[in-house]
Amino acid sequence: MPTISMFYGILIRMYNDEHNPPHFHAIYGDYEACFAFDGEIIDGYLPKKQIRLIQAWVELHRDELLANWKLAEQGEPLFKIEPLR
């Protein structure tokens, strides 16, 4: 699963052959959660502070996430997205 971004110890990953609904995976230490593109958790658990950081990142990069999703659906390579700074 390619890592498309990394910030504050959080890895953001998306499979190349994703399935609906559009989502990405966030890993922080031993925690992992699946997020919709509105920043809401679909499955899993992360600490609240990391959830807030991810939600802020999603607000800034929603269009890029959607573009990567379209690439993933076609089995194409994904591009990196700028980290939260």
Contacts in CASP RR format, 6 or more apart in sequence:
PFRMAT RR
TARGET T0000
AUTHOR 0000-0000-0000
METHOD contacts of the structure
MODEL  1
MPTISMFYGILIRMYNDEHNPPHFHAIYGDYEACFAFDGEIIDGYLPKKQ
IRLIQAWVELHRDELLANWKLAEQGEPLFKIEPLR
1 13 0 8 1.000
1 14 0 8 1.000
1 15 0 8 1.000
1 16 0 8 1.000
1 25 0 8 1.000
2 13 0 8 1.000
2 14 0 8 1.000
2 15 0 8 1.000
2 16 0 8 1.000
2 77 0 8 1.000
2 78 0 8 1.000
3 11 0 8 1.000
3 12 0 8 1.000
3 13 0 8 1.000
4 12 0 8 1.000
4 13 0 8 1.000
4 14 0 8 1.000
4 24 0 8 1.000
4 68 0 8 1.000
4 78 0 8 1.000
4 79 0 8 1.000
4 80 0 8 1.000
4 81 0 8 1.000
5 11 0 8 1.000
5 12 0 8 1.000
5 57 0 8 1.000
5 61 0 8 1.000
5 80 0 8 1.000
5 81 0 8 1.000
5 82 0 8 1.000
5 83 0 8 1.000
6 12 0 8 1.000
6 83 0 8 1.000
7 53 0 8 1.000
7 57 0 8 1.000
7 83 0 8 1.000
7 84 0 8 1.000
7 85 0 8 1.000
8 50 0 8 1.000
8 53 0 8 1.000
8 84 0 8 1.000
9 28 0 8 1.000
9 29 0 8 1.000
10 26 0 8 1.000
10 27 0 8 1.000
10 28 0 8 1.000
10 50 0 8 1.000
10 53 0 8 1.000
10 54 0 8 1.000
11 26 0 8 1.000
11 27 0 8 1.000
11 28 0 8 1.000
12 24 0 8 1.000
12 25 0 8 1.000
12 26 0 8 1.000
12 54 0 8 1.000
12 57 0 8 1.000
12 81 0 8 1.000
13 24 0 8 1.000
13 25 0 8 1.000
13 26 0 8 1.000
13 27 0 8 1.000
14 24 0 8 1.000
14 25 0 8 1.000
14 65 0 8 1.000
14 68 0 8 1.000
14 69 0 8 1.000
14 72 0 8 1.000
14 78 0 8 1.000
15 25 0 8 1.000
15 72 0 8 1.000
16 72 0 8 1.000
16 75 0 8 1.000
16 76 0 8 1.000
16 77 0 8 1.000
16 78 0 8 1.000
17 72 0 8 1.000
17 75 0 8 1.000
18 69 0 8 1.000
18 72 0 8 1.000
18 73 0 8 1.000
21 36 0 8 1.000
21 42 0 8 1.000
22 36 0 8 1.000
22 37 0 8 1.000
22 65 0 8 1.000
22 66 0 8 1.000
22 69 0 8 1.000
23 34 0 8 1.000
23 35 0 8 1.000
23 36 0 8 1.000
23 37 0 8 1.000
23 42 0 8 1.000
24 34 0 8 1.000
24 35 0 8 1.000
24 37 0 8 1.000
24 65 0 8 1.000
25 32 0 8 1.000
25 33 0 8 1.000
25 34 0 8 1.000
25 35 0 8 1.000
26 32 0 8 1.000
26 33 0 8 1.000
26 34 0 8 1.000
26 35 0 8 1.000
26 46 0 8 1.000
26 50 0 8 1.000
26 54 0 8 1.000
28 46 0 8 1.000
28 47 0 8 1.000
28 50 0 8 1.000
31 44 0 8 1.000
31 45 0 8 1.000
31 46 0 8 1.000
31 47 0 8 1.000
31 50 0 8 1.000
32 44 0 8 1.000
32 45 0 8 1.000
32 46 0 8 1.000
33 41 0 8 1.000
33 42 0 8 1.000
33 43 0 8 1.000
33 44 0 8 1.000
33 45 0 8 1.000
33 46 0 8 1.000
33 51 0 8 1.000
34 41 0 8 1.000
34 42 0 8 1.000
34 43 0 8 1.000
34 44 0 8 1.000
35 41 0 8 1.000
35 42 0 8 1.000
35 54 0 8 1.000
35 58 0 8 1.000
36 42 0 8 1.000
37 58 0 8 1.000
37 62 0 8 1.000
37 65 0 8 1.000
37 66 0 8 1.000
37 69 0 8 1.000
38 58 0 8 1.000
39 54 0 8 1.000
39 55 0 8 1.000
39 58 0 8 1.000
41 51 0 8 1.000
46 54 0 8 1.000
53 84 0 8 1.000
56 84 0 8 1.000
57 83 0 8 1.000
57 84 0 8 1.000
58 65 0 8 1.000
60 82 0 8 1.000
60 84 0 8 1.000
61 81 0 8 1.000
61 82 0 8 1.000
64 79 0 8 1.000
64 81 0 8 1.000
65 81 0 8 1.000
67 79 0 8 1.000
68 78 0 8 1.000
68 79 0 8 1.000
68 81 0 8 1.000
71 77 0 8 1.000
71 78 0 8 1.000
71 79 0 8 1.000
72 78 0 8 1.000
END
